[in-house]
C-alpha cells in the first residue's frame, strides 16, 4: 500500500493538534489562542517533514511508490504549512493565564523579529516552489535557501513563550520531526552530490531531432543499476550545464552499461543542453529513481505516451527479455515534432510484436477513442491495465475514456509529468 499526500498531511496535522491541545487547559482548547498555537506546531511539523521528503532517500520513495509522488507530497506539505502558519500568525497563540516559558531566551525585539521573519521565510519558500516563471537556474539556487530559512522557523519555536515544554509530548514530537528535517536538509544541501548513488558517464552519441535530442552516454567506470522506466538526474560537467535535471532513461539494461535519454527543448536549460552538448563531454547521472515499471502479469496492456512521455515505453520496448504480443502503445505526438519519429517507433514495435497506434490529432482523436474502446471490449474492462506518461491534460482525458469504457481507476498507473 502506497502512502498518499492527504494521508500524510492529515496524520501530521492531527498529531500536532492532539498533542498541543493536551498542553493547554481544557477550558481553553476551543479558543483562537489554542487553535493558533496548534496551527503553529502543525506548520513547523509539516515543514520538517517536507524537508525530510526533499532528501530523496530511497526508503521514502518506496513508501510513496515513486519520487514523482514524493515531490507532489512535498509540494502539498509546503502549501498546508503556509495555511497553518497563516492561522498561527493571524491570532495570538496564548492567553495571559497560561503558564508559559521559552526554551531559549532571546531579547524581546529579536524574538519579535524572528517571529516575523519565520513567516516571511515560509511564504518565500512556498511562493518560490510554486512559481514556474522563474528560470530554473535561478530557482534552483534560491531553493537552496530553504534549509537555512527553515532554521529561522526553528529559532522562532525555541524562543517563543508557550505552554509546550521541550520534555512534554508535544515538545518531544516537535524535537523529533525538526531533527529529522534538519538532518535531511543538511544532507541534501551538503552531502547529496557526494554520497548519493551516482556514476560518471561520457557522451558517446548525439542524434538531433525537431527541438529534441537522443543522447547516448557510456559509463566511464561503474554503471548505474536501473530498471526500464526509471529515471535519473543528469548533471553535465560543463560550465552553464551543471544544473541537475530529471530525465527518463530511454534504454534497457545492456552489458556495456549505456544509458540513453530523449531530451526535448521545454525550457531555458534543456534548450542550452541540446544546443551545447558535444560528444566526449562528461556527466554525472544520479539514479535510479521512480517506480514506473511494467506490470507484466497483466492480461492486456495499454501504454500511452505523450510527447517526451514516450521515453519509458521506448525503454520497455528495448527490454528484449519480455514479450509484447498483449501490448498496444498509443503514441501521442505533434506533427513535425515527433521524436522519436513515428517510423522508428513503428519499426521497434514491429520487432517486438507490439501494436503501435500513432495519434497526431490529440486526445479527442477518433482513432484513439475507437481503438481504446475495442481493446476494453475484447479483453474485458477489468483485464486492461493502463500505463501512462504524459501531460496532465492528456491524463484527464484518458481517465474520462476509462470511465466510459468501464475500466477501473485502479487499473491506471502513471507518473507525474512535472516536478516543479
Protein Blocks (a to p, Z undefined) as FASTA:
>chain_A
ZZdfklmmmmmmmmmmmmmmmmpcfklmmgfklmmmmmmmmmmmmmmmmmmmmnopaklm
mmnopaklmmmmmmmmmmmmmmmmmmmmmpccbdfkbccddfbdcdfklmmmmmmmmmmm
mmmmmmmmmmmkbcfklmmmmmmmmmmmmmmmmmmmmmpccfbdfkbmklmmmmmmmmmm
mmmmmmmmmmmmmmmccdddddfbdcddehiacdddddfkbcddddehiacddddfbehi
lpccddddfbdcdfkopacdddddfbfklmmmmmmpcghiacdddddedjddcdfkbmbd
cdddehjllmmmmmmmmmmkbccklcccdddddehiaccdfklmmmmmmmnopacdddfe
bjklmklmmmmmmmmmmnopklpccdddddfklmmmmmmmmmmnopafklpccddfbfZZ
